[in-house]
Amino acid sequence: MNNNENSVQHGIFAMGDLNVAFQQYFTGKSYHNALVKDEQVNVTVSNVSFEPGARNNWHIHHNGYQILLVTGGEGWYQEAGQPAQRLHPGDVVIHPGDVVITHDGIKHWHGATKDSWFSHIAITAGTPEWLSPVSNDEYNALA
């Protein structure tokens, strides 16, 4: 069993199904479970889980933001031009500081470490613009 596989697959929120709707914007396998399914609510709240080495592409949120609440495993979050931050359960991603909210227009990516499963709750408003994948060279350089 890979590191943290059990804690991610059997976490507080159900892992959800293979993330086929967005797989073109991910390297590796991810899973998605929409936690808020009300069209009258202007934010999405989802549990997103990543197999080891999986990550999403660089992307930007327009006319909105994203808050990540780490619930399991170990992962990475990186804004363009900044060092990557290693994430653990209980971390909240809000920038700047220890908590990271990805504000409107900030290019970033997030995903699992090479040897651990990873899960987070993503609270997102606005429209994503999906960009290029995080290269294997960029990803493999993370310690």
HELIX and SHEET records of a PDB file:
HELIX    1   1 GLU A    5  GLN A    9  1                                   5    
HELIX    2   2 GLN A   23  TYR A   25  5                                   3    
HELIX    3   3 ASN A  136  ASN A  140  1                                   5    
SHEET    1   A 6 ASP A  17  LEU A  18  0                                        
SHEET    2   A 6 SER A  30  ALA A  34 -1                                        
SHEET    3   A 6 THR A  44  PHE A  50 -1                                        
SHEET    4   A 6 PHE A 118  TRP A 130 -1                                        
SHEET    5   A 6 HIS A  59  GLY A  73 -1                                        
SHEET    6   A 6 VAL A  92  VAL A  93 -1                                        
SHEET    1   B 6 ASP A  17  LEU A  18  0                                        
SHEET    2   B 6 SER A  30  ALA A  34 -1                                        
SHEET    3   B 6 THR A  44  PHE A  50 -1                                        
SHEET    4   B 6 PHE A 118  TRP A 130 -1                                        
SHEET    5   B 6 HIS A  59  GLY A  73 -1                                        
SHEET    6   B 6 ILE A 101  HIS A 103 -1                                        
SHEET    1   C 2 PHE A  26  THR A  27  0                                        
SHEET    2   C 2 ARG A  55  ASN A  56 -1                                        
SHEET    1   D 3 GLN A  85  LEU A  87  0                                        
SHEET    2   D 3 GLY A  75  GLU A  79 -1                                        
SHEET    3   D 3 HIS A 108  ALA A 112 -1                                        
END                                                                             
